[in-house]
Amino acid sequence: MVEILLFAVLSVYLAYRLWGVLGTRTGSEKQRQWSRPETIDDNVIILPQKSTGQHAEPEVAISVPEPFISQLKTIKKSIKDFSLDRFQAGSVNAFRAVVQAFANGNTERLEQLVGPKVLKGFQAAIKTRTKQKETMNIDIKDVDVEIEDIILAKTIAQILVRFTSDQVVTTTNKAGEIIDNTNLITNRMIDRWTFEKDLKESGPIWLLVKTESLA
């Protein structure tokens, strides 16, 4: 955005918040600083995103890793109906929602989706864009998702998710002219997001606590 990743139960629109750190990569930077369909599932909050009607819904390839048997057993003690494949599906919707909120300069929505630290970075980048009277557009063509690791430290569970996405990112000036990526080149971007939950807490929300751009 009944469980999964950063997703809490979503009633038709966002009911819960995602906290964490986010970034996105243009291909040159190592650490980003940023610088849909809506479905309700038992374990997943599908974070809604606006449909422009200009593009068909992109395909989502979900890679199911070898089971983390002991870790999942521990998680399911707190989240009895937890499902790794549902978690992955929900993470894709979260990825799209956060990236689009940043591109659109929607700070109100970002306040619902990210934590205070990353929010400051987003606000600074959006403020700079606004001052320069520039706008950003990010068209996510498709996303592959893979669970890289599940880490347990006492009652804290972390799930590391790798997103491989094809995106067309453009910047437009105040005259409406594209000043960045004028050829509309599709770039391959690889991100790792870390979602965290205190298993002592009964709520369904997984917090986004870290993001990285991978070379």
N, C-alpha and C positions, 0 to 999 in steps of 0.2 A: 503496500500500500503502500478447532478453529485456531491455526497457527501458521506461522512461517514467516520467516525472514522479513524482518523489519516491517512485517505486515501484521497487522492485527486485524480484528474483524472489521471489514469494511461494509458499510451498509450501502449503498449506491454511490456515495462519495466518501472521501477520506475521513475516517473516524479516529484514527490513531496517528501517532507521529513516529517518524523514523529519525533516529539521532545518529550522527556520525561525521565522518570526514569524507569528502568527495573530491574527485578531480577528473580531468579528461585530457586526452593527449592528442596533439596534432601530429606527432611523429618525431618531433625534435626533443621535447622535454622529457626527462625521466620521471619527475615527480610533478603531477599536475597540481596546480593550485587554483585553477579556474578563478586564473591568472590574471492488449488494450481492449484490446477488447476487455470490457469489464466483466469479471467473473468472480463469484464468491465461492470459495472452496473451504473445506473443513479446516485445512491447515494454512491456507494461503490468503493473504490480503492482496487482491489484484488492484494495484494502484491505477486509477483511470488516467487516460491521456486523451487529449482532444484529437479528433480525426479531421484532417483537412479535406479528405475525399480525393486528394490528388494522387495518392499512392495506394496500391493494394496492400493489404496487411502482409508484412514481411514474414518469411518463414522463420521459425525458431527451432534450432537443433539443440536437443537436450542430451548431454552426455552423462550417462549414469556411471559413476565410478564404482570400483570395487567397494563392497560394503565396509564401513568402519564399525565392525560388529560391537566392540566393547563400548565405543563412544555413543553409538545410537541406543544401546541398551540403557545407558545412564540417562540420556536425554529423555527417552520414553518413560522413564520413571516419573518425570515431571510433566511431560507432554505426551500423554498416552496415545493420542492418535497422530503423532508426528510422522510425517512421510517425507523422505528425502527428495523424491521426484516432485512432490508438490512444492517443497521448499525451493527447488530449482526454478520451477515455473513461476513462482511468485517473485523470485529474485530478478527475473527478466523484466517483469512489469515494473518493479521498483527502479531498475536501471533506466528504463525508458522515461519514467516519470521524473526522476531527478535530473537527468540530462536535459530533457525538454523544458523543465521549469527554469533551469539556469539559462538556457538559450533564449527563452522568452522574457527573461528578466523578471520573472514572477517571484518577487521576494516573499510575498505572503504565503505562497505555496511552499517555497523553500523552508520557511519557518516550520511548516508542518512535516517536512521530509528530512531535514538534517539537523544536526546538533549545533550548539553555539559556536564552536571553533571554526567549523567549515562554513557556517553561515557568514561569519565575518569576512572570510575570503571571497565568498560569492558576492556579498554586498559591495565589497571594494571593486571587484571586477565589473560588476554591473554599473556601479557609479561611474567608473572610468568610461565605459561604453556610452553611457547616457551623456556624459559631459562632452564626448567627442561626436555625439549624435550619430552613433553607429548602432546597427542592429545585427544580431547573429541568428543564423538559421542552421539547425542540425537535423539532417534527414537520416535516420537510422534505417539502413536497408535490411539488415538481418543481424541476429545475435546468436552466438553459440555460448553455452554455459557449461561449466565443469566445476564440480566440487573438488577443490585441491586438498583440503585437510579439515579435520575436525579436532579441535584442541580443547581439552578439559583441564582446568586448574581449580581444584576444590569445587566450588559450586558454579564457577563461571565456564560457560560453553562458548566457544568461538567456531564459526564455520567460515572457511576461506573459499571464496567463489571467484573463479576466473571467467571474465567476459571477453569474448573475441567478437568484435562487431565491425561491420562495414558502414562507414558514415560519410556523408557529403556535408562538409562544414563550410559555410560561407559567411563573410562579413560584408555588410552593405553600408555605404555612407549616407549622409543626410539627403543626398540627391537621388537616392535609390539605386546607386550604381554598386555593383559588386566589386570590392577592392581586394578581396582575398579569395583565392581559389576560383578565379574567373572561368576556368575550364571545367568547373564542377567535377573535379576528380574525386573518386571514391577512395577513401583511405581506410586501411585496416588498422584497428586500434585494439590493444590488449590491456585489460584492466584487472586488477585483483581487489576485490572488496572483502572486508572482514566484518561479519555480523556477530553480534555478541548478545548473550542472554544470561542473566543470573537465574539459575534453575530453582533457587529458593522462591522466586517470585511467581505467583500464579498467573499473571497476565500473559497474553499471547505474543507480546511484542519482542522482536529481535532488533537490536540497535545496530545501525551501521556505524562502526567505530573507526574504520581506517580504509583508505583507498590508495592504490598505487598504479602507476603506469609501468608496464613491463616492456622492455626493449625487444 
